[in-house]
């Protein structure tokens, strides 16, 4: 091969290496974000269940509560 073609091939190989590293880093970040989303969904589900349980415990009719004080 001539020198120009060999240099171009080397540059392309270097770019491919950087692109592979970038793709790997993005895949790792995506996996991390997916794990965080699953954890947050679990926390949200637990919070909703807790809120529903609290509402059942406080099942008084809100219409029976006295009105708030007026200023």
Order of alpha helices (4+ residues) and beta strands (2+ residues): alpha
